[in-house]
Amino acid sequence: MPRKIRVMFATATALGICVVIFQLCLILGDRKRLSLSDDDVPVVLWWTPFGSRNRVKTCGDARCYFTHDRAFESNVRLKSILFYGSNLRVRDLPGWRNSAISWGLLHEESPRNNPVLVHEEALNLFNYSSTFSRFSNVPLTLLDLPGLEELVEKSYYMSTKEKSALMHAEDLAPVLYIQSDCDTASDRDRYVIELMKHIRVDSYGACVNNAQLDDRLKNNYLDILSNREFLSFVAKYKFTIAFENAICDDYITEKLWRPLIVGSVPIYYGSPSFKDWLPNNKSAISILDFAGPIELANLLHNLLKNDSAYEEYLSHKLSKRENRVTNSELLRVLERRPTGIANEFGNYVEEFECFVCERIQRNDHKLEKSVVTKRQYNCPLPRDPITGEINKRNWWTEQWNIEKCGAKLLTHYVTNNLSINVNRFDERKMIMYDNNEC
């Protein structure tokens, strides 16, 4: 081997050894700090990697060590295990459920990401929650609402006359629909298709598509939904269809807030409790207030003929500034937000971690723990958006029912500390489903 190559090889080997030693020092140093300086600090393990990693965190008078390192599963200081709902998998759970160790669930998404969580038996495995429900320990209900100022300001707002002029000048429909997830538990496209028979709708997404975005937006609109250019585009429309992908109490996403922020009236289908969070009593139109798409279309046609009636839905933009939002509960929740801190998901994660840490310290000598129920994640069987009946033709309805067996089986395995073979688990789940055992 030529001398130059031998030198290069030796140098690379030495560097590799140095990197390994450095990483080991970091790990050992971290463990040393935890074991020597923080003998009384409880450990919180993110089983599905998320949130804080390998650091001692101070939460008021409480301190906890947060980590992703599963080696801590058997550590005597382990007090809680946290899970991110979308990444929770039956095949990948802790090997042992210790009654002294609490479980926490963080999940801002709808159940279509993990249908087993719609069932109370699965939810009961957790002690603490941070979900879209107002009843969870750290509610994420208004996660997608930036703040009060965005609701009342007029940065994107176009007057009714301007919108009417654009409808003629740019041949715009009165109603906007833009959606590219076409397989949903809410079966929202079914309603839109029927509504289109009675009023014109511009549908730009992959679902029920009948219109094309211009070049500035069409290539990456999913990445710029909060971009000024896209918001200005939505603001041109008098009405915006805001249908969630699943129907759950308090599951409210940016689909509702975006049109409210830009001054387009939302036509909403989603959380049955969404009116509790509107700026005013008359800030959005619920499809559930109408017998069907025909009746809804009739109202929309009437509002198109009557500017003052239409503008009653825009009082959060048009009233005197101090009277633009009259919902006292919405104001109360928004006022409780820390000033000067952006309303971002990461801050809610931090809050949930601190909630769990403080609860651990409070119950250090008492194993008193709460239990998560459907109150914190209430998503009933999918219904047909037009008839209101259980939607048996929707594939998601079958998934809901299958995962009822999955939740029952999962609880059996976890509470009895049985190891899970995912193939046998799935086979047994389907047998239970076929035999109506759930």
CORQUIWO-V520679 format. One record per pair of residues at least 12 apart in sequence whose ideal C-beta (glycine too) atoms are under 6 Angstrom apart, sorted by the first residue. I is the first residue (numbers start at 1). GAP is how many residues later the second one is. D is the distance in Angstrom with one decimal. If there is no record, write none. Layout:
i=<I | I>
gap=<GAP | GAP>
d=<D | D>
This chain:
i=<30 | 34 | 38 | 41 | 41 | 41 | 42 | 42 | 42 | 42 | 43 | 43 | 43 | 43 | 43 | 44 | 44 | 44 | 45 | 45 | 45 | 46 | 46 | 47 | 47 | 48 | 48 | 48 | 49 | 50 | 51 | 51 | 52 | 52 | 53 | 54 | 59 | 59 | 59 | 62 | 62 | 62 | 64 | 73 | 78 | 79 | 80 | 80 | 80 | 81 | 82 | 83 | 84 | 85 | 85 | 85 | 85 | 86 | 86 | 88 | 90 | 90 | 91 | 96 | 97 | 97 | 100 | 102 | 102 | 103 | 103 | 104 | 104 | 105 | 105 | 106 | 106 | 107 | 108 | 108 | 110 | 110 | 110 | 111 | 111 | 112 | 112 | 112 | 115 | 115 | 115 | 116 | 116 | 116 | 117 | 118 | 119 | 119 | 120 | 120 | 121 | 121 | 121 | 122 | 122 | 123 | 123 | 124 | 125 | 126 | 127 | 127 | 128 | 129 | 129 | 130 | 131 | 131 | 132 | 132 | 133 | 133 | 134 | 135 | 135 | 136 | 137 | 138 | 138 | 138 | 140 | 141 | 144 | 144 | 144 | 145 | 146 | 148 | 150 | 151 | 151 | 152 | 152 | 154 | 156 | 156 | 156 | 156 | 157 | 157 | 158 | 160 | 160 | 163 | 166 | 173 | 173 | 173 | 174 | 174 | 174 | 175 | 175 | 176 | 176 | 176 | 177 | 177 | 177 | 177 | 178 | 178 | 179 | 179 | 180 | 180 | 181 | 182 | 184 | 185 | 185 | 185 | 186 | 186 | 186 | 186 | 187 | 187 | 187 | 188 | 189 | 189 | 191 | 191 | 192 | 193 | 194 | 195 | 198 | 198 | 199 | 199 | 231 | 234 | 234 | 235 | 235 | 237 | 239 | 239 | 240 | 240 | 240 | 241 | 242 | 242 | 242 | 242 | 243 | 244 | 248 | 248 | 249 | 249 | 249 | 250 | 250 | 251 | 252 | 252 | 256 | 263 | 263 | 265 | 266 | 267 | 268 | 268 | 269 | 277 | 279 | 279 | 279 | 280 | 280 | 282 | 282 | 283 | 292 | 381 | 381 | 382 | 382 | 382 | 402 | 404 | 405 | 405 | 405 | 405 | 406 | 408 | 409>
gap=<24 | 31 | 18 | 15 | 22 | 24 | 22 | 35 | 37 | 318 | 22 | 29 | 32 | 34 | 35 | 20 | 22 | 36 | 22 | 27 | 36 | 22 | 36 | 34 | 36 | 35 | 36 | 39 | 19 | 34 | 298 | 302 | 14 | 301 | 15 | 13 | 295 | 298 | 299 | 295 | 296 | 299 | 293 | 21 | 23 | 281 | 22 | 276 | 280 | 22 | 22 | 22 | 22 | 20 | 22 | 29 | 32 | 23 | 27 | 26 | 330 | 335 | 331 | 321 | 317 | 320 | 267 | 25 | 267 | 23 | 24 | 24 | 252 | 21 | 24 | 24 | 246 | 24 | 32 | 35 | 135 | 136 | 141 | 135 | 268 | 73 | 133 | 134 | 284 | 285 | 288 | 287 | 290 | 291 | 260 | 261 | 285 | 288 | 253 | 254 | 286 | 287 | 290 | 285 | 288 | 249 | 254 | 247 | 289 | 246 | 242 | 243 | 228 | 243 | 247 | 222 | 245 | 246 | 118 | 119 | 117 | 243 | 116 | 240 | 241 | 240 | 218 | 213 | 214 | 217 | 208 | 109 | 109 | 110 | 113 | 112 | 197 | 186 | 111 | 128 | 165 | 164 | 172 | 163 | 75 | 76 | 79 | 106 | 106 | 160 | 77 | 147 | 151 | 75 | 70 | 27 | 28 | 29 | 64 | 65 | 130 | 26 | 64 | 26 | 61 | 64 | 15 | 24 | 26 | 64 | 26 | 27 | 26 | 28 | 25 | 26 | 64 | 25 | 61 | 61 | 197 | 211 | 58 | 59 | 60 | 61 | 198 | 204 | 207 | 55 | 18 | 19 | 194 | 195 | 16 | 15 | 99 | 98 | 96 | 99 | 98 | 101 | 31 | 28 | 30 | 27 | 28 | 27 | 26 | 28 | 19 | 24 | 26 | 26 | 13 | 14 | 24 | 26 | 26 | 26 | 130 | 131 | 22 | 24 | 129 | 21 | 23 | 20 | 19 | 22 | 12 | 51 | 54 | 48 | 18 | 18 | 16 | 18 | 18 | 53 | 37 | 46 | 48 | 35 | 46 | 30 | 31 | 33 | 94 | 16 | 19 | 12 | 14 | 15 | 31 | 34 | 24 | 27 | 28 | 33 | 23 | 30 | 20>
d=<5.5 | 5.5 | 5.8 | 5.9 | 5.3 | 5.1 | 5.4 | 5.5 | 4.0 | 5.2 | 5.0 | 5.2 | 5.6 | 4.5 | 4.7 | 5.0 | 5.0 | 4.8 | 5.9 | 5.2 | 5.0 | 5.1 | 5.1 | 5.1 | 5.5 | 5.2 | 4.5 | 3.9 | 4.4 | 4.4 | 4.9 | 5.6 | 3.7 | 5.9 | 5.1 | 5.1 | 3.5 | 4.6 | 5.5 | 4.8 | 4.6 | 4.1 | 3.8 | 5.9 | 5.9 | 4.5 | 4.5 | 5.3 | 5.8 | 5.4 | 4.4 | 5.6 | 5.3 | 5.8 | 2.8 | 5.5 | 5.9 | 5.4 | 4.5 | 5.9 | 6.0 | 5.9 | 4.0 | 5.5 | 5.2 | 5.7 | 5.7 | 4.1 | 5.2 | 4.7 | 5.6 | 4.2 | 5.2 | 4.3 | 4.9 | 4.7 | 5.7 | 5.3 | 4.7 | 5.9 | 5.5 | 3.8 | 5.8 | 5.8 | 4.7 | 5.3 | 6.0 | 5.4 | 4.9 | 6.0 | 4.3 | 4.4 | 4.8 | 5.2 | 6.0 | 4.5 | 5.1 | 3.6 | 5.9 | 4.9 | 4.3 | 5.4 | 4.6 | 3.8 | 5.9 | 4.6 | 5.8 | 5.5 | 5.8 | 4.2 | 4.3 | 5.5 | 5.6 | 4.6 | 4.5 | 4.0 | 5.3 | 5.2 | 5.1 | 4.6 | 4.8 | 4.7 | 5.3 | 4.8 | 5.4 | 4.4 | 5.4 | 5.1 | 4.4 | 5.5 | 5.8 | 4.8 | 5.3 | 4.1 | 5.4 | 4.8 | 5.6 | 4.9 | 5.0 | 5.6 | 5.5 | 5.8 | 4.4 | 5.8 | 5.1 | 5.6 | 4.3 | 4.0 | 3.9 | 5.3 | 5.2 | 4.7 | 6.0 | 5.2 | 5.2 | 4.0 | 5.5 | 4.2 | 4.9 | 5.9 | 5.7 | 4.4 | 4.6 | 5.6 | 3.9 | 4.7 | 5.6 | 5.3 | 4.3 | 4.3 | 4.5 | 4.6 | 4.4 | 4.5 | 4.1 | 4.1 | 5.9 | 4.1 | 4.1 | 4.2 | 4.6 | 3.9 | 5.9 | 5.8 | 5.7 | 5.5 | 5.8 | 5.9 | 5.2 | 3.7 | 5.1 | 5.3 | 4.2 | 5.9 | 5.4 | 5.9 | 4.2 | 4.2 | 5.5 | 3.5 | 4.2 | 5.5 | 5.1 | 5.1 | 5.8 | 3.9 | 5.9 | 5.0 | 5.0 | 5.6 | 3.9 | 4.4 | 5.6 | 5.0 | 4.2 | 4.9 | 4.2 | 4.9 | 4.4 | 3.3 | 6.0 | 3.8 | 6.0 | 5.2 | 4.3 | 5.5 | 5.7 | 5.2 | 5.1 | 5.5 | 5.8 | 5.9 | 5.0 | 4.5 | 4.3 | 4.9 | 4.9 | 5.4 | 4.8 | 5.6 | 3.9 | 4.4 | 5.9 | 5.3 | 5.1 | 5.6 | 5.7 | 6.0 | 5.8 | 6.0 | 5.3 | 5.1 | 5.1 | 5.0 | 5.2 | 4.5 | 4.8 | 4.2 | 4.7 | 4.0 | 5.0 | 5.5 | 5.5>
